[in-house]
Amino acid sequence: MATVNCLKLKKESEALDYQPYPGDMGKKIMENISAEAWQMWMGHQTMLINEMRLTPVDPKARKFLEEEMEKFLFGDGAVMPEGFVPEDK
């Protein structure tokens, strides 16, 4: 099992098996983000798409999601949709 020093989780964690995004951003993710943190992003992205009624094929939505992905994985976190209340589990 390969590991990576995950910038999101701030710890050594299991690395991704493949580059999950194209281009330089994908390379940066592959080198610096763990599989666990990527799964966290996938859940957050799904919530954004559903709550904000985004269409991933729309160029504006794709740009927004890419910006949010960078903030979520490498910055201070991504936005929450206005009025979003997480479900109790």
PENOR-V955780 format. One record per residue. N is the residue number from 1. RES is the residue in one letter. OMEGA is omega in radians with two decimals (NA if undefined). BURIAL is b if it has 16 or more other ideal C-beta (glycine too) atoms within 10 Angstrom, else e. Layout:
{{N,RES,OMEGA,BURIAL} {N,RES,OMEGA,BURIAL}}
This chain:
{{1,M,3.08,e} {2,A,3.11,e} {3,T,3.12,e} {4,V,3.03,b} {5,N,-2.99,e} {6,C,3.12,b} {7,L,3.14,b} {8,K,-3.07,b} {9,L,3.14,e} {10,K,3.10,e} {11,K,3.05,e} {12,E,-3.09,e} {13,S,3.13,b} {14,E,-3.13,e} {15,A,3.02,b} {16,L,3.12,b} {17,D,-3.07,e} {18,Y,3.10,e} {19,Q,-3.00,e} {20,P,-3.07,b} {21,Y,-3.08,b} {22,P,2.97,e} {23,G,-3.10,e} {24,D,3.12,e} {25,M,3.11,b} {26,G,3.11,e} {27,K,3.12,e} {28,K,3.12,b} {29,I,-3.11,b} {30,M,-3.07,b} {31,E,-2.96,e} {32,N,-3.05,b} {33,I,-3.12,b} {34,S,3.08,b} {35,A,3.13,b} {36,E,3.13,e} {37,A,3.10,b} {38,W,3.09,b} {39,Q,3.06,e} {40,M,3.11,b} {41,W,-3.13,b} {42,M,3.09,e} {43,G,3.13,e} {44,H,3.12,b} {45,Q,3.11,b} {46,T,3.11,e} {47,M,3.13,e} {48,L,-3.14,b} {49,I,-3.10,e} {50,N,-3.06,e} {51,E,-3.10,e} {52,M,3.11,e} {53,R,-3.14,e} {54,L,3.03,b} {55,T,-3.04,e} {56,P,3.11,e} {57,V,3.11,e} {58,D,-3.11,e} {59,P,3.12,e} {60,K,3.13,e} {61,A,3.12,b} {62,R,3.12,e} {63,K,3.11,e} {64,F,-3.12,e} {65,L,3.11,b} {66,E,3.10,e} {67,E,3.13,e} {68,E,3.11,b} {69,M,-3.14,b} {70,E,3.10,e} {71,K,-3.10,e} {72,F,-3.04,b} {73,L,-3.00,b} {74,F,-3.07,e} {75,G,-3.07,e} {76,D,-3.14,e} {77,G,-3.09,e} {78,A,-3.13,b} {79,V,2.97,e} {80,M,3.11,e} {81,P,-3.14,e} {82,E,3.13,e} {83,G,-3.12,e} {84,F,3.06,e} {85,V,-3.14,e} {86,P,3.10,e} {87,E,3.01,e} {88,D,-3.14,e} {89,K,NA,e}}
